[in-house]
Amino acid sequence: MKILQIITIPEELNHGKCKPIQGYVDNKGCFIINSHKLRDGDYPTIRRNRTQWIVHRYIFTKWREEIPKGMEVLHNCNNTKCANPDHLRLGTHKENMQDKVKAGTQPKGSVHPGAKLNEERV
């Protein structure tokens, strides 16, 4: 992977005293956030105004619009670490799951987080 540039989200979105949101732009134009811990191993998270945010949802609300109840922020690039507003769109949970299946990123079988059996137990 080639790093095209290092990014820092503008200070007004960082509320001054908070840890800056930083990352890099990869060769697909994804803003890969590497300054914050991953939640569930997939999504960088931040804390702003006493609220825990997944970074791409926070960026979406600052660059685009509020997220309506029942809607999710989907990645056109299928990269959960990406926070490029141009790669994000609103969609339903069903659309999000369909995107994951289509992209081959939906865990199946024993690697699925909800799996009760594995190959040894079958």
Backbone torsions as a table, in degrees:
resi	resn	phi	psi	omega
1	MET	NA	133.8	179.1
2	LYS	-101.3	128.4	176.5
3	ILE	-85.4	121.0	-177.9
4	LEU	-85.1	-39.1	177.7
5	GLN	-164.3	155.8	175.3
6	ILE	-90.2	138.8	-179.8
7	ILE	-121.4	150.3	169.4
8	THR	-134.1	128.2	179.3
9	ILE	-66.1	138.7	-177.5
10	PRO	-50.5	144.7	-174.5
11	GLU	-56.9	-35.6	-178.4
12	GLU	-63.0	-24.7	176.3
13	LEU	-85.6	-16.0	-179.4
14	ASN	-92.2	-4.0	178.8
15	HIS	57.8	32.8	172.0
16	GLY	67.5	-65.4	-172.6
17	LYS	-87.2	-8.3	-177.6
18	CYS	-81.8	156.3	175.2
19	LYS	-60.8	127.5	-179.1
20	PRO	-60.4	146.4	174.1
21	ILE	-86.0	115.9	-176.5
22	GLN	-131.9	158.0	177.7
23	GLY	-177.5	-151.2	-179.1
24	TYR	-145.7	163.5	176.7
25	VAL	-100.7	125.1	179.5
26	ASP	-89.2	-176.5	-175.7
27	ASN	-71.4	-6.7	175.5
28	LYS	-101.7	3.0	-179.4
29	GLY	84.8	8.0	177.8
30	CYS	-75.2	136.9	172.0
31	PHE	-88.3	99.5	-176.9
32	ILE	-88.1	113.4	-177.9
33	ILE	-84.2	121.7	180.0
34	ASN	-125.2	11.7	-177.9
35	SER	-92.8	-9.5	-175.2
36	HIS	-130.7	154.9	-179.1
37	LYS	-64.6	152.5	177.8
38	LEU	-90.6	137.9	174.6
39	ARG	-95.7	131.8	-178.9
40	ASP	56.8	24.1	177.3
41	GLY	75.9	-1.4	-173.8
42	ASP	-124.1	-36.7	-169.5
43	TYR	-116.9	121.9	174.4
44	PRO	-64.8	139.0	-179.2
45	THR	-123.8	153.8	177.7
46	ILE	-136.9	168.4	175.2
47	ARG	-121.8	123.1	178.3
48	ARG	-137.6	132.3	178.8
49	ASN	50.6	45.1	178.4
50	ARG	62.3	22.2	179.2
51	THR	-124.0	135.1	175.2
52	GLN	-82.7	127.7	-179.4
53	TRP	-122.7	145.5	162.7
54	ILE	-82.5	130.6	-169.1
55	VAL	-54.0	-45.3	-176.3
56	HIS	-65.2	-31.1	176.3
57	ARG	-70.0	-41.0	177.8
58	TYR	-61.9	-48.3	179.7
59	ILE	-60.2	-42.6	180.0
60	PHE	-58.7	-44.5	-178.5
61	THR	-68.3	-28.8	-179.6
62	LYS	-82.4	-35.3	-177.1
63	TRP	-93.5	-30.2	-173.3
64	ARG	-114.0	-82.4	-173.5
65	GLU	-161.3	168.8	174.1
66	GLU	-65.3	153.2	179.5
67	ILE	-92.1	114.3	-179.8
68	PRO	-62.7	150.7	178.4
69	LYS	-56.6	135.4	179.1
70	GLY	86.2	-3.2	179.8
71	MET	-105.5	157.6	178.0
72	GLU	-123.7	160.5	175.1
73	VAL	-99.0	117.3	-175.8
74	LEU	-100.5	151.5	178.1
75	HIS	-99.6	116.5	174.3
76	ASN	-64.4	-28.0	-176.5
77	CYS	-87.8	-6.4	-178.2
78	ASN	60.3	26.6	178.7
79	ASN	-114.1	108.3	-174.8
80	THR	-65.9	-18.5	179.7
81	LYS	-90.0	-2.9	-177.8
82	CYS	-82.2	136.8	176.5
83	ALA	-126.0	22.4	177.2
84	ASN	-71.1	117.6	-178.0
85	PRO	-57.1	-28.3	178.7
86	ASP	-72.6	-13.9	178.8
87	HIS	-99.7	2.5	-174.6
88	LEU	-113.0	144.6	176.5
89	ARG	-149.5	159.8	175.2
90	LEU	-80.9	146.6	175.8
91	GLY	-165.3	171.3	179.1
92	THR	-84.7	167.9	176.2
93	HIS	-61.2	-40.1	179.3
94	LYS	-60.4	-44.7	178.5
95	GLU	-62.7	-38.9	179.0
96	ASN	-62.1	-45.0	179.3
97	MET	-66.1	-39.4	177.7
98	GLN	-63.2	-40.7	177.1
99	ASP	-60.4	-42.5	-178.8
100	LYS	-64.5	-41.3	178.9
101	VAL	-65.3	-46.9	-179.2
102	LYS	-60.6	-39.1	-178.3
103	ALA	-82.8	-10.0	-178.5
104	GLY	75.7	22.9	-179.4
105	THR	-103.4	2.9	178.0
106	GLN	-82.6	117.5	179.7
107	PRO	-61.9	140.7	-179.8
108	LYS	-128.2	157.5	174.3
109	GLY	64.3	-141.2	-173.8
110	SER	-69.5	-16.0	178.4
111	VAL	-85.2	-8.9	177.3
112	HIS	-68.3	134.9	-178.0
113	PRO	-56.7	-26.0	-179.2
114	GLY	-94.6	5.6	-177.0
115	ALA	-64.8	134.0	178.3
116	LYS	-100.3	-21.0	179.7
117	LEU	-117.5	156.0	170.9
118	ASN	-129.5	-179.6	-175.6
119	GLU	-60.4	-33.6	-179.4
120	GLU	-70.6	-31.6	-175.1
121	ARG	-88.9	-6.5	-178.2
122	VAL	-89.0	NA	NA
